[in-house]
């Protein structure tokens, strides 16, 4: 198979980048990208053939637009007009609007992590928290949706990362899709005990809701941690996006006088895995998360995961068997108390969590499913 992988940007560490890495490794494929910063994304990308997609410099004239509007205009123009010069059996597009390649190229497969959330399922939510960018939210996103639907009609195969995203694709495009969830290599994760802290790993951005986890932890401290034994560590990548910067700064201010809450940014893979290995439990609060790969990483570490009862984690967490789902702060707090008071039970639960990853979310399984889907696409 001659495969090309396309992603608008490789400038951060996240689930999308994990999937791009696995596909590039499996197919020995070049990665076409507009923006690439080897210092802020996974260092493994340095081992691959990264090809920068050029764009006309006149687009920079529109930098006066809000950052999201400018990024949307820039990426949209590039992928709307880009034509591959060399033939590929498959061009696998990832984050929006790279699927617009289908307008001028054949054999485009869309691995959809989600239809652009600002334009679809989170449109009303974004409008409420981002009133200053009303031009972007109203006019530009309406144009985006028009072109997006036109492009998606030309794509023969859509692969999605979860049943959750499969429903979104059906709702917004009327298209069926194949579910192939991201993978985790359990051999890279270990359980090195319990150093009495709860952990949440995710990019610092409003939809990840670290502030909600802070509320939960403080409620737990008030009710059950009278001896002040436990801490909360919030770890994750940062972004230059103004909304994300503003959110992180507000979060830091919110917890600055609380010695039990620690924020760690831009850690290495090894540092993140070490945090997983020694935490008491992993907390997760992504807003209707597309899939959620970080809970799986915690599960691979043999740790109990307590997740919001929404989005992708509901597909792999069997409540009370290999993890926990909580619908509100009260359920989170009581579950956290159960975790800290039943270490023996949590050890067995953690073992079942790791087994779930080994059986259903290994990278070998991911590669097999991907090969099968692409072969059927060509036939």
NORMO-V573787 format. One record per residue. N is the residue number from 1. RES is the residue in three letters. SS is DSSP state (2 for helix, 1 for strand, 0 for the rest). Layout:
n-><N & N>
res-><RES & RES>
ss-><SS & SS>
This chain:
n-><1 & 2 & 3 & 4 & 5 & 6 & 7 & 8 & 9 & 10 & 11 & 12 & 13 & 14 & 15 & 16 & 17 & 18 & 19 & 20 & 21 & 22 & 23 & 24 & 25 & 26 & 27 & 28 & 29 & 30 & 31 & 32 & 33 & 34 & 35 & 36 & 37 & 38 & 39 & 40 & 41 & 42 & 43 & 44 & 45 & 46 & 47 & 48 & 49 & 50 & 51 & 52 & 53 & 54 & 55 & 56 & 57 & 58 & 59 & 60 & 61 & 62 & 63 & 64 & 65 & 66 & 67 & 68 & 69 & 70 & 71 & 72 & 73 & 74 & 75 & 76 & 77 & 78 & 79 & 80 & 81 & 82 & 83 & 84 & 85 & 86 & 87 & 88 & 89 & 90 & 91 & 92 & 93 & 94 & 95 & 96 & 97 & 98 & 99 & 100 & 101 & 102 & 103 & 104 & 105 & 106 & 107 & 108 & 109 & 110 & 111 & 112 & 113 & 114 & 115 & 116 & 117 & 118 & 119 & 120 & 121 & 122 & 123 & 124 & 125 & 126 & 127 & 128 & 129 & 130 & 131 & 132 & 133 & 134 & 135 & 136 & 137 & 138 & 139 & 140 & 141 & 142 & 143 & 144 & 145 & 146 & 147 & 148 & 149 & 150 & 151 & 152 & 153 & 154 & 155 & 156 & 157 & 158 & 159 & 160 & 161 & 162 & 163 & 164 & 165 & 166 & 167 & 168 & 169 & 170 & 171 & 172 & 173 & 174 & 175 & 176 & 177 & 178 & 179 & 180 & 181 & 182 & 183 & 184 & 185 & 186 & 187 & 188 & 189 & 190 & 191 & 192 & 193 & 194 & 195 & 196 & 197 & 198 & 199 & 200 & 201 & 202 & 203 & 204 & 205 & 206 & 207 & 208 & 209 & 210 & 211 & 212 & 213 & 214 & 215 & 216 & 217 & 218 & 219 & 220 & 221 & 222 & 223 & 224 & 225 & 226 & 227 & 228 & 229 & 230 & 231 & 232 & 233 & 234 & 235 & 236 & 237 & 238 & 239 & 240 & 241 & 242 & 243 & 244 & 245 & 246 & 247 & 248 & 249 & 250 & 251 & 252 & 253 & 254 & 255 & 256 & 257 & 258 & 259 & 260 & 261 & 262 & 263 & 264 & 265 & 266 & 267 & 268 & 269 & 270 & 271 & 272 & 273 & 274 & 275 & 276 & 277 & 278 & 279 & 280 & 281 & 282 & 283 & 284 & 285 & 286 & 287 & 288 & 289 & 290 & 291 & 292 & 293 & 294 & 295 & 296 & 297 & 298 & 299 & 300 & 301 & 302 & 303 & 304 & 305 & 306 & 307 & 308 & 309 & 310 & 311 & 312 & 313 & 314 & 315 & 316 & 317 & 318 & 319 & 320 & 321 & 322 & 323 & 324 & 325 & 326 & 327 & 328 & 329 & 330 & 331 & 332 & 333 & 334 & 335 & 336 & 337 & 338 & 339 & 340 & 341 & 342 & 343 & 344 & 345 & 346 & 347 & 348 & 349 & 350 & 351 & 352 & 353 & 354 & 355 & 356 & 357 & 358 & 359 & 360 & 361 & 362 & 363 & 364 & 365 & 366 & 367 & 368 & 369 & 370 & 371 & 372 & 373 & 374 & 375 & 376 & 377 & 378 & 379>
res-><UNK & UNK & UNK & UNK & UNK & UNK & UNK & UNK & UNK & UNK & UNK & UNK & UNK & UNK & UNK & UNK & UNK & UNK & UNK & UNK & UNK & UNK & UNK & UNK & UNK & UNK & UNK & UNK & UNK & UNK & UNK & UNK & UNK & UNK & UNK & UNK & UNK & UNK & UNK & UNK & UNK & UNK & UNK & UNK & UNK & UNK & UNK & UNK & UNK & UNK & UNK & UNK & UNK & UNK & UNK & UNK & UNK & UNK & UNK & UNK & UNK & UNK & UNK & UNK & UNK & UNK & UNK & UNK & UNK & UNK & UNK & UNK & UNK & UNK & UNK & UNK & UNK & UNK & UNK & UNK & UNK & UNK & UNK & UNK & UNK & UNK & UNK & UNK & UNK & UNK & UNK & UNK & UNK & UNK & UNK & UNK & UNK & UNK & UNK & UNK & UNK & UNK & UNK & UNK & UNK & UNK & UNK & UNK & UNK & UNK & UNK & UNK & UNK & UNK & UNK & UNK & UNK & UNK & UNK & UNK & UNK & UNK & UNK & UNK & UNK & UNK & UNK & UNK & UNK & UNK & UNK & UNK & UNK & UNK & UNK & UNK & UNK & UNK & UNK & UNK & UNK & UNK & UNK & UNK & UNK & UNK & UNK & UNK & UNK & UNK & UNK & UNK & UNK & UNK & UNK & UNK & UNK & UNK & UNK & UNK & UNK & UNK & UNK & UNK & UNK & UNK & UNK & UNK & UNK & UNK & UNK & UNK & UNK & UNK & UNK & UNK & UNK & UNK & UNK & UNK & UNK & UNK & UNK & UNK & UNK & UNK & UNK & UNK & UNK & UNK & UNK & UNK & UNK & UNK & UNK & UNK & UNK & UNK & UNK & UNK & UNK & UNK & UNK & UNK & UNK & UNK & UNK & UNK & UNK & UNK & UNK & UNK & UNK & UNK & UNK & UNK & UNK & UNK & UNK & UNK & UNK & UNK & UNK & UNK & UNK & UNK & UNK & UNK & UNK & UNK & UNK & UNK & UNK & UNK & UNK & UNK & UNK & UNK & UNK & UNK & UNK & UNK & UNK & UNK & UNK & UNK & UNK & UNK & UNK & UNK & UNK & UNK & UNK & UNK & UNK & UNK & UNK & UNK & UNK & UNK & UNK & UNK & UNK & UNK & UNK & UNK & UNK & UNK & UNK & UNK & UNK & UNK & UNK & UNK & UNK & UNK & UNK & UNK & UNK & UNK & UNK & UNK & UNK & UNK & UNK & UNK & UNK & UNK & UNK & UNK & UNK & UNK & UNK & UNK & UNK & UNK & UNK & UNK & UNK & UNK & UNK & UNK & UNK & UNK & UNK & UNK & UNK & UNK & UNK & UNK & UNK & UNK & UNK & UNK & UNK & UNK & UNK & UNK & UNK & UNK & UNK & UNK & UNK & UNK & UNK & UNK & UNK & UNK & UNK & UNK & UNK & UNK & UNK & UNK & UNK & UNK & UNK & UNK & UNK & UNK & UNK & UNK & UNK & UNK & UNK & UNK & UNK & UNK & UNK & UNK & UNK & UNK & UNK & UNK & UNK & UNK & UNK & UNK & UNK & UNK & UNK & UNK & UNK & UNK & UNK & UNK & UNK & UNK & UNK & UNK & UNK & UNK & UNK & UNK & UNK & UNK & UNK & UNK & UNK>
ss-><0 & 0 & 1 & 1 & 1 & 1 & 1 & 1 & 1 & 1 & 0 & 0 & 0 & 0 & 2 & 2 & 2 & 2 & 2 & 2 & 2 & 2 & 2 & 2 & 2 & 2 & 2 & 0 & 0 & 1 & 1 & 1 & 1 & 1 & 1 & 1 & 0 & 0 & 0 & 0 & 0 & 0 & 2 & 2 & 2 & 2 & 2 & 0 & 0 & 1 & 1 & 1 & 0 & 0 & 0 & 0 & 2 & 2 & 2 & 2 & 2 & 2 & 2 & 2 & 0 & 0 & 2 & 2 & 2 & 2 & 2 & 2 & 2 & 2 & 2 & 2 & 2 & 2 & 2 & 2 & 2 & 0 & 0 & 0 & 0 & 0 & 0 & 0 & 0 & 1 & 1 & 1 & 1 & 0 & 0 & 0 & 0 & 2 & 2 & 2 & 2 & 2 & 2 & 0 & 0 & 0 & 0 & 1 & 1 & 1 & 1 & 1 & 0 & 0 & 0 & 0 & 0 & 0 & 0 & 0 & 0 & 0 & 2 & 2 & 2 & 2 & 2 & 2 & 2 & 0 & 2 & 2 & 2 & 2 & 2 & 2 & 2 & 2 & 2 & 2 & 2 & 2 & 2 & 2 & 2 & 2 & 2 & 2 & 2 & 2 & 2 & 2 & 0 & 0 & 0 & 0 & 1 & 1 & 1 & 1 & 0 & 0 & 2 & 2 & 2 & 2 & 2 & 2 & 2 & 2 & 2 & 2 & 2 & 0 & 0 & 0 & 0 & 1 & 1 & 0 & 0 & 0 & 0 & 0 & 0 & 2 & 2 & 2 & 0 & 0 & 0 & 0 & 0 & 0 & 0 & 0 & 1 & 1 & 1 & 1 & 1 & 0 & 0 & 0 & 0 & 2 & 2 & 2 & 0 & 2 & 2 & 2 & 2 & 2 & 2 & 2 & 2 & 2 & 2 & 2 & 2 & 2 & 2 & 2 & 0 & 0 & 0 & 0 & 0 & 0 & 1 & 1 & 1 & 1 & 1 & 1 & 0 & 0 & 0 & 0 & 0 & 2 & 2 & 2 & 2 & 2 & 2 & 2 & 2 & 2 & 2 & 2 & 2 & 2 & 2 & 0 & 0 & 0 & 0 & 0 & 1 & 1 & 1 & 1 & 1 & 0 & 0 & 0 & 2 & 2 & 2 & 2 & 2 & 2 & 2 & 2 & 2 & 2 & 0 & 0 & 1 & 1 & 1 & 1 & 0 & 0 & 0 & 0 & 0 & 0 & 0 & 0 & 2 & 2 & 2 & 2 & 2 & 2 & 2 & 2 & 0 & 0 & 0 & 1 & 1 & 1 & 1 & 1 & 0 & 0 & 0 & 2 & 2 & 2 & 2 & 0 & 0 & 0 & 1 & 0 & 0 & 0 & 1 & 1 & 1 & 1 & 0 & 0 & 2 & 2 & 2 & 2 & 2 & 2 & 2 & 2 & 2 & 2 & 2 & 2 & 2 & 0 & 2 & 2 & 2 & 2 & 2 & 2 & 2 & 2 & 2 & 2 & 2 & 2 & 2 & 2 & 2 & 2 & 2 & 2 & 0 & 0 & 2 & 2 & 2 & 2 & 2 & 2 & 2 & 2 & 2 & 2 & 2 & 2 & 2 & 2 & 2 & 2 & 0>
